[in-house]
Amino acid sequence: MSFIEMEHLSHAYHAGDETERMALSDVSLAIEKGEFVAVLGANGSGKSTLAKHINAILLPTAGNCRVAGFDTSEAGSVWEIRREVGMVFQNPDNQLIAAIVEDDVAFGPENIGMAPERIRENVRCALAAVGMEHFRSFAPHLLSGGQKQRVAIAGALAMQPKCLVLDEPTAMLDPKGREEVMMVLKRLHAEGMTVVLITHFMEEASEAQRVIIMADGRIAAIGTPREVLTDHAAMQKWGLETPLAACLAAGLLKDGVKLPRDILTDDDLICALTGEEPCPSK
Amino acid sequence: MSIEIKHISYTYMPKTPFERQALKEVTATIEEGTFTAIAGHTGSGKSTLLQHLNGLLHPTEGHVVVDGVDLLPQKKSEKKAARAARMKVGMVFQYPEQQLFEETVEADIAFGPKNLELSGEDVASRVRESMELVHLDYERFHARSPFVLSGGQMRRVAIAGILALRPKYLVLDEPTAGLDPRGRKEILSMVTALHRRKKTTVIFVSHNMDDIARLARHLLVFNKGMLVADGTPQAVFGQTDVLREAGLRQPHVMTLLRHLREAGLPLERTDVLTAEEAEQAICAALKKMRGEKS
């Protein structure tokens, strides 16, 4: 059994109303424990709706969604699911609530009545995991965007989840903040965390093991970054940007340069054009 | 005509424990009709500078002069001229859609011109004109609530509200932040079209060096409150040390070409700013390589 299983999942907003809108139609998907999956798609393609099903913020209007073996539609399983899946949103300012970083990270565990010693230990570990242990007594509003977002991630980690779902966590950050958050995610994934990352940034998506493209509430493509992101024509159709190296390779191919068709990263292109290492190993 | 920034310094909360100098001795000129980008790390002073351009902040020292008029009038008789000069500079803040408040798109855009005490007809025609400039169809959108639109559309409504004031200089603070690639493209192509068609002078802050490379003809780089580079993007992006110091990087195309050259591709130049230029440079280098072999 996969960690996340969606079967023919559909979700309609305002169901039964004249403003009814299908946000997800017949989505079937399995995500394994420990996987790093990126979800891409233009605005309105259904990616955030998809993410909100993973910790039962939204429930399917048709089909079903199982997380860690629990059906999200069963009323009793919501709390179990939310302990397994932590969620991080786009705007760090909307997620931080306490006046001190430490208190903010402790908010989740306190709410589920965790023992104080364990909370302390969890908060310490969570802040260490995102490299923010020195800021534990800071006021969140004095931190940079990237630091705030790392605190928000720590808040999710303090619940010791098995999976993190992040909805465009880097969209409002500057390049340095984005790098900080990505480093944290990569390390967490290496330590066994299941990561579902919704993003608009192709460089971030190419770090994932699998990429899911959403378009009009359906899964338009699913595969390794190399399979999916190098399809220049399809990426344009979905309203997405092709990574620079893939874009250049597509142009050069048209100019008659002999190149492999699955160039994704800068290193791929450098290797293909000059024969120099590092060669793509994947 | 131009915006002249003359030796300005700005200190937040002077004479308190929180005193912080956000700008130090900044001097630069933004010529009318140019497309200028401002880059810098978070906290480098770029937003503080922007707020000086239409007099929201007045410098602690120095002067900001718009089309020959100092924004901070020294005498009472100069007040009117200073106000008129400030009006020439339209300011689009970060996430401007958060400032939408009216019930319909039309009413929201009309708010600014109405405050100018224009006639009803003038207001209506300005609304139509600005909606066209931001590529929003009047018939389709004017009666809708701005709050049911997509993020990119909401942002365009907010920008239209500024354009309805017919600014000569348009200042945008990170106009594409938080938008998806399609929304980003829409905003940027709209701003470019405005610059071309209306000859509006555009000044924009961006964290995206690739966007700056593609669009701007003039680039100012800030670091710790100081202006550390001022020139064409080509020239400024060539100063790798200055960029690194400022916490910025070269545009992706430049980095990629530099790495290609280091790996042995005989590229004549690496100071290219767009993917098209990069493609041409690579093709030329490949031809040269083949030529040498045969």
Boltz contact constraints between the chains, C-beta under 6 A:
constraints:
  - contact:
      token1: [A, 42]
      token2: [B, 180]
      max_distance: 6.0
  - contact:
      token1: [A, 42]
      token2: [B, 182]
      max_distance: 6.0
  - contact:
      token1: [A, 43]
      token2: [B, 150]
      max_distance: 6.0
  - contact:
      token1: [A, 43]
      token2: [B, 180]
      max_distance: 6.0
  - contact:
      token1: [A, 144]
      token2: [B, 42]
      max_distance: 6.0
  - contact:
      token1: [A, 171]
      token2: [B, 178]
      max_distance: 6.0
  - contact:
      token1: [A, 172]
      token2: [B, 178]
      max_distance: 6.0
  - contact:
      token1: [A, 174]
      token2: [B, 42]
      max_distance: 6.0
  - contact:
      token1: [A, 174]
      token2: [B, 207]
      max_distance: 6.0
  - contact:
      token1: [A, 175]
      token2: [B, 207]
      max_distance: 6.0
  - contact:
      token1: [A, 200]
      token2: [B, 180]
      max_distance: 6.0
  - contact:
      token1: [A, 200]
      token2: [B, 181]
      max_distance: 6.0
  - contact:
      token1: [A, 239]
      token2: [B, 182]
      max_distance: 6.0
  - contact:
      token1: [A, 240]
      token2: [B, 181]
      max_distance: 6.0
  - contact:
      token1: [A, 241]
      token2: [B, 181]
      max_distance: 6.0
  - contact:
      token1: [A, 244]
      token2: [B, 252]
      max_distance: 6.0
  - contact:
      token1: [A, 247]
      token2: [B, 275]
      max_distance: 6.0
  - contact:
      token1: [A, 248]
      token2: [B, 275]
      max_distance: 6.0
  - contact:
      token1: [A, 248]
      token2: [B, 279]
      max_distance: 6.0
  - contact:
      token1: [A, 251]
      token2: [B, 279]
      max_distance: 6.0
  - contact:
      token1: [A, 255]
      token2: [B, 283]
      max_distance: 6.0
  - contact:
      token1: [A, 266]
      token2: [B, 256]
      max_distance: 6.0
  - contact:
      token1: [A, 270]
      token2: [B, 259]
      max_distance: 6.0
  - contact:
      token1: [A, 270]
      token2: [B, 260]
      max_distance: 6.0
  - contact:
      token1: [A, 270]
      token2: [B, 263]
      max_distance: 6.0
  - contact:
      token1: [A, 273]
      token2: [B, 265]
      max_distance: 6.0
  - contact:
      token1: [A, 274]
      token2: [B, 263]
      max_distance: 6.0
  - contact:
      token1: [A, 274]
      token2: [B, 264]
      max_distance: 6.0
  - contact:
      token1: [A, 274]
      token2: [B, 265]
      max_distance: 6.0
  - contact:
      token1: [A, 276]
      token2: [B, 263]
      max_distance: 6.0
